[in-house]
Amino acid sequence: MNAKKKTGKEVNSAVQSIINGLSDVLANRQVYYANLRGLHWDIVGDKFFELHELYEEYYNEEAAAIDQVAERIAMLGGHPENRFSEYLKQSDIKETHHVSDWEKGINQVLDSMNILREKYQGLVKLATEAGDFGTVALAGKHLGAIETNLWKLTAYMA
């Protein structure tokens, strides 16, 4: 971050805003991760094999992304939340249970990805304005992956 252009108080405020944005992403990704595990376990029917594997691929990607977000929070001087009770309070993605219908499951994933895309778009804007190019790079990488998956799932549902 470019500390030369801002006073210490402004930098701290900007950093705290970025930490808050990352914490929001973390909460949403954690709930999404748990939902993906449930979708993986609960899928039945003629789409079982392909979606069982896809959900596993997605939750493995989520685990890696969650760790990167939490570590970025720590790098910026914040403390990443680890309590699921707090994630549920903060997350716009709501937990689900026992979704076995393939269309409901895919629509749930699409809804969650759209929420994450919006969160990351806001985070990129905030971090760019603050000159935090490390967060911009991380968020851009995650945003690109989310947009790719949204495109593929939308094509799958067509």
C-alpha positions as CSV (number, residue, x, y, z in Angstrom):
1,M,0.0,0.0,0.0
2,N,1.2,3.5,-0.7
3,A,1.6,5.0,2.7
4,K,3.3,8.1,1.3
5,K,0.1,9.5,-0.1
6,K,-1.9,9.2,3.1
7,T,-1.5,10.0,6.7
8,G,-1.1,7.2,9.3
9,K,-4.8,7.5,10.3
10,E,-6.0,7.3,6.8
11,V,-3.9,4.2,6.0
12,N,-5.1,2.5,9.1
13,S,-8.7,3.3,8.2
14,A,-8.1,2.0,4.6
15,V,-6.4,-1.1,5.9
16,Q,-9.3,-1.7,8.3
17,S,-11.8,-1.3,5.6
18,I,-9.9,-3.9,3.5
19,I,-9.7,-6.3,6.5
20,N,-13.5,-5.9,6.9
21,G,-14.1,-6.7,3.3
22,L,-11.8,-9.7,3.4
23,S,-13.6,-10.9,6.6
24,D,-16.9,-10.6,4.8
25,V,-15.5,-12.7,1.9
26,L,-14.2,-15.2,4.4
27,A,-17.5,-15.6,6.2
28,N,-19.3,-16.1,2.9
29,R,-16.8,-18.5,1.5
30,Q,-16.9,-20.6,4.7
31,V,-20.7,-21.0,4.6
32,Y,-20.4,-21.7,0.8
33,Y,-17.8,-24.4,1.5
34,A,-20.0,-26.1,4.1
35,N,-22.9,-26.0,1.7
36,L,-20.8,-27.5,-1.1
37,R,-19.9,-30.4,1.3
38,G,-23.6,-31.0,1.9
39,L,-24.4,-30.9,-1.8
40,H,-21.6,-33.4,-2.4
41,W,-22.9,-35.8,0.2
42,D,-26.6,-35.4,-0.7
43,I,-26.8,-35.5,-4.5
44,V,-28.8,-38.4,-5.9
45,G,-30.2,-39.3,-9.3
46,D,-29.0,-39.4,-12.8
47,K,-26.6,-36.5,-12.4
48,F,-25.0,-38.1,-9.3
49,F,-21.6,-39.0,-10.7
50,E,-20.8,-35.7,-12.5
51,L,-22.1,-33.4,-9.8
52,H,-20.6,-35.5,-6.9
53,E,-17.2,-34.9,-8.5
54,L,-17.9,-31.3,-9.4
55,Y,-18.9,-30.4,-5.9
56,E,-15.8,-32.1,-4.5
57,E,-13.7,-30.1,-7.0
58,Y,-15.4,-26.9,-5.9
59,Y,-15.1,-27.5,-2.1
60,N,-11.4,-28.3,-2.5
61,E,-10.9,-25.0,-4.4
62,E,-12.8,-23.3,-1.6
63,A,-10.6,-24.7,1.1
64,A,-7.5,-23.2,-0.7
65,A,-9.2,-19.9,-1.3
66,I,-10.4,-19.6,2.3
67,D,-6.9,-20.1,3.5
68,Q,-5.5,-17.4,1.2
69,V,-8.2,-14.9,2.3
70,A,-7.5,-15.7,6.0
71,E,-3.8,-15.3,5.5
72,R,-4.3,-12.0,3.7
73,I,-6.3,-10.7,6.7
74,A,-3.4,-11.7,9.0
75,M,-0.8,-10.1,6.7
76,L,-2.7,-6.8,6.9
77,G,-2.7,-7.0,10.7
78,G,-6.1,-8.4,11.2
79,H,-7.3,-11.6,13.0
80,P,-9.2,-14.0,10.7
81,E,-12.4,-15.2,12.3
82,N,-12.6,-19.0,12.8
83,R,-16.0,-19.4,14.6
84,F,-18.8,-20.7,12.4
85,S,-21.3,-19.0,14.6
86,E,-19.8,-15.7,13.6
87,Y,-19.7,-16.6,9.9
88,L,-23.4,-17.4,10.0
89,K,-24.1,-13.9,11.4
90,Q,-22.1,-12.1,8.8
91,S,-22.6,-14.2,5.6
92,D,-25.1,-13.3,2.9
93,I,-24.8,-16.9,1.8
94,K,-27.2,-18.9,4.0
95,E,-26.5,-22.4,5.1
96,T,-28.6,-25.1,3.5
97,H,-29.3,-28.7,4.4
98,H,-30.2,-31.9,2.5
99,V,-30.4,-30.5,-1.1
100,S,-30.4,-33.7,-3.2
101,D,-32.1,-32.3,-6.4
102,W,-29.5,-31.5,-9.0
103,E,-31.2,-28.3,-10.3
104,K,-31.8,-26.9,-6.8
105,G,-28.2,-27.7,-6.0
106,I,-26.7,-26.0,-9.1
107,N,-29.0,-23.0,-8.6
108,Q,-27.8,-22.7,-5.1
109,V,-24.2,-22.8,-6.3
110,L,-24.9,-20.1,-8.9
111,D,-26.6,-17.9,-6.3
112,S,-23.6,-18.3,-4.0
113,M,-21.1,-17.6,-6.7
114,N,-23.0,-14.5,-7.7
115,I,-22.8,-13.2,-4.1
116,L,-19.1,-14.0,-4.0
117,R,-18.6,-12.2,-7.3
118,E,-20.2,-9.0,-5.9
119,K,-18.2,-9.2,-2.7
120,Y,-14.9,-9.5,-4.7
121,Q,-15.9,-6.7,-7.1
122,G,-16.4,-4.4,-4.1
123,L,-13.1,-5.6,-2.5
124,V,-11.1,-5.0,-5.7
125,K,-12.5,-1.4,-5.9
126,L,-11.7,-0.8,-2.2
127,A,-8.2,-2.2,-2.4
128,T,-7.4,-0.4,-5.7
129,E,-8.4,2.9,-4.2
130,A,-6.2,2.2,-1.1
131,G,-3.3,1.1,-3.3
132,D,-3.3,-2.4,-1.8
133,F,-2.1,-4.3,-4.8
134,G,-1.6,-7.5,-2.9
135,T,-5.3,-7.7,-2.1
136,V,-6.2,-6.6,-5.6
137,A,-4.1,-9.5,-7.0
138,L,-5.6,-12.0,-4.7
139,A,-9.2,-10.8,-5.2
140,G,-8.6,-10.6,-9.0
141,K,-7.4,-14.2,-9.1
142,H,-10.4,-15.4,-7.0
143,L,-12.8,-13.3,-9.0
144,G,-11.5,-14.7,-12.3
145,A,-12.0,-18.3,-11.0
146,I,-15.6,-17.5,-9.8
147,E,-16.5,-15.9,-13.2
148,T,-15.1,-18.9,-15.1
149,N,-17.2,-21.3,-12.9
150,L,-20.3,-19.1,-13.3
151,W,-19.9,-19.2,-17.1
152,K,-19.5,-23.0,-17.1
153,L,-22.4,-23.6,-14.8
154,T,-24.7,-21.2,-16.7
155,A,-23.8,-23.1,-19.9
156,Y,-24.5,-26.4,-18.1
157,M,-28.0,-25.2,-17.2
158,A,-28.8,-23.9,-20.7
